[in-house]
Amino acid sequence: MTTEELKKLDRAHTIYSWQAQKDVNPLMLDHADGVMIYDTDGKEYVDFCSGLLNINLGHNNAHVKEAMKAQMDKACYVGTMFGTEPKARLSQMISEVTPGDLDYVFYTNGGAEAIENAIKAARWYTGRHKIYSCWRSYHGATAGAISISGDTRRWSAEPGIPGAVKFFGPYPYRCPFGSTTEEEANQKALDVLKTQIMLDGAHTIAAIFMEPIVGTNGIIIPSKAFMQGVREICDQYGIVLVIDETMGGWGRAGKWFAIEHFDVIPDIITTAKGLTSGYVQLGAMIWNKKIWDYFWEKPFHGGLTYGGHALACAAAIANIEEYKTKNLIEASAQRGLYLENKLLALKEKHPSIGDVRIKGLWACIELTEDREKRTELAGFCDRKRNVSSQLTRIMFENGLYCFNKWDFIFMAPPLIITEQEIDRSVAVISKALEYTDSLIKE
């Protein structure tokens, strides 16, 4: 089929997420290799966001494919009541790289289902019902996960599950409490959280759910003092701390898990994406010892038909082996420093860049109309104008895929990316920023 024939077939029957169907005009992809994706006309693009921030290992990895083929010759699926070698081995391998005593793994199909089961586990463990989570957060699209998410995708699912409560995490660039320094923004956010918990009743709160680094709401990086302060609050009041590593885990932020940057050990980690790099769907909820001990005598009422899928576990084992043998966690940190320098140079060149935030190979440019006043260019939910569509068009035309939203340009390339491929990608971003620069000269 030609590209137009494929697109016509696709648009006749396929529902796309998060947008009006009349506005959908997808790029038709044919194949991928390494950090490159290719459309059905043969044009290549640098995949500078790792698909949906999940293809950490890169496309078409030979070791992962061989492991999957070998497992397919044995069994792709067995019921969840059975044990398998891939499931047992993977659980051990996960326990070896998670921080502290987070050694006990419950498998799901993805990050959202890991969140759902963490909500249940925290409520049963504490006997409480309230779930605290941040504004400017995203935890998934299923009923519980979207209810505790703090971005606009929650609106269509409201009123959502009962007991979901939001609080403000630190956002130094646009602090809701009027702070003028990063330290002040983090301290005020922690102080307000303490007051909110006091007024709400700590004895009613089952868990605090947080992304260790805010993902698709701006790559907002809290201070170590803030995160440790949250851990202290949880310890003081018997609140379960759940850290959502769906995006931040598996080397994305330059460590196995992003929470390691803050010297904090949560009670539960939820994860997915880079666990298999998207080769097969797989997520996980990971408990510490005290939660494991609680459910040793009491049943955990959670289960999914495809939990611990044998083929997915084999893919995850191969992913972890590749992370280790190719030193990709360290590479993420090193390449991240290289990308950071490139992005800071862009900030000097382009007046429409207000802020640059990066940890490992996980970065965001926040755009501004006025750098001194930090005025929004597009604004929250594009309330002033839409710039992301034009940015995306320019990037596609020049062979680059980035995720652009409101005032944000997100970057999360595969961990195997080279400095030359970063240079190529940043050059395209610079070209696209000529457009946003032109808007502030009007």
Residue pairs with C-beta under 8 A, 6 or more apart in sequence:
1 9
2 40
3 28
3 39
3 40
3 41
6 28
6 40
7 25
7 26
7 28
10 26
10 28
11 24
15 21
16 24
16 26
18 153
27 39
27 396
28 39
28 40
29 37
29 38
29 39
29 40
30 38
30 39
30 40
30 42
31 37
31 38
31 60
32 38
32 47
32 59
32 60
33 59
33 60
34 58
34 59
34 60
34 414
34 416
35 46
35 47
35 48
35 58
35 59
35 413
35 414
35 416
35 417
35 421
36 44
36 45
36 46
36 47
36 59
37 44
37 45
37 47
37 59
37 401
38 44
38 45
39 45
43 399
44 399
45 396
45 399
45 400
45 401
46 399
46 400
46 401
46 413
46 421
46 424
46 425
46 428
47 55
47 59
47 401
47 413
47 414
48 400
48 401
48 402
48 411
48 412
48 413
48 425
49 401
49 402
49 403
49 410
49 411
49 412
49 413
50 56
50 412
50 413
50 414
51 278
52 273
52 278
53 215
53 216
53 247
53 252
53 273
53 362
53 403
53 410
53 412
54 272
54 273
54 274
54 277
54 278
55 277
55 278
55 414
56 250
56 251
56 252
56 273
56 274
56 277
56 319
56 323
56 328
56 414
56 415
57 64
57 274
57 277
57 319
57 322
57 323
57 328
57 414
57 415
57 416
58 277
58 414
58 415
58 416
58 417
59 414
61 277
61 279
61 318
61 322
63 318
63 321
63 322
64 277
64 279
64 315
64 318
64 319
64 322
65 279
66 318
67 314
67 315
67 317
67 318
68 279
68 280
68 311
68 314
68 315
68 318
70 314
71 86
71 310
71 311
71 314
72 311
74 310
75 84
75 310
76 309
76 310
76 311
77 306
77 309
77 310
77 311
78 84
78 310
80 303
80 304
80 305
80 307
80 308
84 308
84 310
84 313
86 310
86 313
86 314
86 317
87 107
87 308
87 310
87 313
89 313
89 317
90 105
90 313
90 316
90 317
90 320
91 104
91 105
93 317
93 320
94 105
94 284
94 286
94 320
95 102
95 103
95 104
95 105
97 256
97 257
97 320
98 256
98 257
98 269
98 286
99 257
99 259
99 260
99 265
100 265
100 288
101 265
101 288
101 289
102 265
102 266
102 268
102 269
102 286
102 287
102 288
103 286
103 287
103 288
103 289
103 292
104 286
104 287
104 288
104 289
104 291
104 292
105 284
105 285
105 286
105 287
106 114
106 117
106 284
106 285
106 286
106 287
106 300
106 302
106 307
107 282
107 283
107 284
107 304
107 307
107 308
107 309
107 313
108 114
108 116
108 117
108 272
108 282
108 283
108 284
108 285
108 304
108 307
109 281
109 282
109 283
109 304
109 306
109 307
109 309
110 140
110 246
110 272
110 281
110 282
110 283
111 139
111 140
111 145
111 244
111 246
111 270
111 271
111 272
111 273
111 283
112 139
112 140
112 141
112 142
112 145
112 146
112 283
113 140
113 142
113 283
113 304
114 246
114 270
114 271
114 272
114 283
114 284
114 285
115 139
115 140
115 142
115 144
115 145
115 148
115 209
115 244
115 270
116 140
116 142
116 143
116 144
116 145
117 285
117 302
118 207
118 209
118 242
118 268
118 270
118 285
119 131
119 144
119 148
119 161
119 207
119 209
120 301
120 302
121 240
121 268
121 285
121 287
121 291
121 295
121 300
121 302
122 131
122 206
122 207
122 240
122 242
122 268
123 129
123 131
123 206
123 207
124 295
124 298
124 300
124 301
125 206
125 240
125 291
125 294
125 295
126 206
126 207
126 238
126 239
126 240
128 203
128 204
128 205
128 206
129 162
129 163
129 204
129 206
130 163
130 164
130 165
130 200
130 204
130 205
130 206
131 144
131 148
131 163
131 164
131 165
131 205
131 206
131 207
131 209
132 165
132 166
132 167
132 197
132 205
132 207
132 208
132 209
132 239
133 139
133 148
133 149
133 150
133 164
133 165
133 166
133 167
133 208
133 209
133 210
134 150
134 166
134 167
134 168
134 169
134 210
134 211
134 214
135 150
135 166
135 167
135 168
135 169
136 150
136 151
136 169
136 171
136 214
136 217
136 218
136 220
137 148
137 149
137 150
137 151
137 169
137 209
137 210
137 211
137 214
137 217
137 244
138 149
138 150
138 151
138 153
138 211
138 215
138 216
138 217
139 145
139 146
139 148
139 149
139 209
139 211
139 244
139 246
140 146
140 149
140 246
141 153
141 157
143 157
143 160
143 161
144 161
146 153
146 154
146 157
146 160
147 154
147 157
147 158
147 160
147 161
147 164
148 164
148 209
150 166
150 217
151 216
151 217
152 381
154 160
163 206
165 200
165 205
167 192
167 193
167 196
168 176
168 177
168 189
168 192
168 193
169 189
169 210
169 214
169 220
169 222
169 226
170 182
170 185
170 186
170 188
170 189
170 190
170 220
170 222
170 223
170 226
171 185
171 189
171 218
171 220
172 179
172 181
172 182
172 185
172 186
173 220
173 354
173 355
173 357
173 366
173 374
174 374
175 184
175 185
175 188
175 189
177 185
177 188
177 189
177 192
179 185
179 188
182 223
183 223
183 225
186 222
186 223
186 225
186 226
187 225
187 226
189 222
189 226
190 225
190 226
190 229
190 230
193 230
193 233
194 233
197 205
197 233
197 237
202 236
202 237
202 239
203 237
205 237
205 239
206 239
206 240
207 239
207 240
207 241
207 242
207 268
208 230
208 233
208 234
208 239
208 240
208 241
208 242
209 242
209 243
209 244
210 230
210 241
210 242
210 243
210 244
211 243
211 244
211 247
211 248
212 222
212 227
212 243
212 244
212 245
212 248
212 253
212 257
212 258
212 259
212 261
212 262
213 219
213 220
213 221
213 222
213 248
213 253
213 258
213 261
213 359
213 362
214 220
214 221
215 246
215 247
215 248
216 247
216 403
216 405
216 410
218 357
218 364
218 366
218 408
219 357
219 358
219 359
219 362
219 363
219 364
219 408
219 410
220 357
221 357
221 359
222 262
224 261
224 262
224 263
227 259
227 262
227 264
228 262
228 263
228 264
230 241
230 264
231 241
231 264
231 265
231 266
233 239
234 240
234 241
234 267
240 267
240 268
240 291
241 264
241 266
241 267
241 268
242 266
242 267
242 268
242 269
242 270
243 257
243 259
243 264
243 266
243 268
243 269
243 270
244 270
244 271
245 257
245 258
245 259
245 269
245 270
245 271
246 270
246 271
246 272
246 273
246 283
247 273
247 362
247 412
248 257
248 258
248 259
248 362
249 256
249 257
249 258
249 269
249 271
249 273
249 274
249 275
250 256
250 257
250 271
250 273
250 274
250 275
250 277
250 319
250 323
251 274
251 323
251 328
251 329
251 331
251 332
251 360
251 361
251 415
252 258
252 274
252 332
252 360
252 361
252 362
252 412
252 415
253 261
253 332
253 359
253 360
253 361
253 362
254 261
254 329
254 332
254 333
254 336
254 359
254 360
254 361
255 261
255 329
255 333
255 360
256 329
257 269
257 271
258 359
258 360
258 362
259 265
259 266
259 269
261 359
265 288
266 288
267 287
267 288
267 290
267 291
268 285
268 286
268 287
268 288
268 291
269 284
269 285
269 286
270 283
270 284
270 285
270 286
271 283
271 284
271 286
272 281
272 282
272 283
272 284
274 319
275 282
275 283
275 284
275 316
275 319
276 282
276 312
276 315
276 316
276 319
277 315
277 319
279 315
279 319
280 309
280 311
280 312
280 315
281 306
281 309
281 312
282 309
282 312
282 313
282 315
282 316
287 295
306 312
322 328
323 329
323 415
326 416
328 415
328 416
329 415
331 415
331 416
332 360
332 361
332 415
333 360
335 361
335 415
335 417
335 419
335 422
336 358
336 359
336 360
336 361
336 362
336 363
338 419
338 422
339 358
339 361
339 363
339 411
339 422
339 426
340 356
340 358
340 363
342 422
342 423
342 426
343 356
343 358
343 363
343 365
343 411
343 426
344 356
346 353
346 356
346 365
346 426
346 429
346 430
346 433
347 353
347 356
347 365
349 430
349 433
350 430
350 433
350 434
350 436
350 437
351 371
351 437
351 440
352 367
352 368
352 369
352 377
352 433
352 436
352 437
352 439
352 440
353 365
353 366
353 367
353 368
353 371
353 433
354 366
354 367
354 368
354 371
354 374
354 377
354 407
355 365
355 366
355 368
356 363
356 364
356 365
356 366
357 363
357 364
357 366
358 364
361 411
361 412
361 413
361 415
361 417
362 411
362 412
363 410
363 411
363 412
364 408
364 409
364 410
364 411
365 408
365 409
365 411
365 429
366 407
366 408
367 377
367 378
367 387
367 407
367 408
367 409
367 436
368 374
368 375
368 376
368 377
368 407
368 440
369 375
369 376
369 377
369 439
369 440
370 440
376 383
376 384
376 407
377 384
377 385
377 387
377 407
377 436
377 439
377 440
378 384
378 385
378 386
378 387
378 388
378 406
378 407
379 385
379 406
379 407
380 406
381 406
382 388
382 406
385 439
387 404
387 407
387 435
387 436
387 439
388 404
388 405
388 406
388 408
390 435
391 402
391 404
391 409
391 432
391 435
391 436
392 402
392 404
394 428
394 431
394 432
394 435
395 401
395 402
395 404
395 428
395 429
395 432
398 428
398 431
398 432
399 428
400 424
400 425
400 428
400 429
402 409
402 410
402 411
402 425
402 429
403 409
403 410
403 412
404 410
409 429
409 432
411 425
411 429
413 421
413 422
413 425
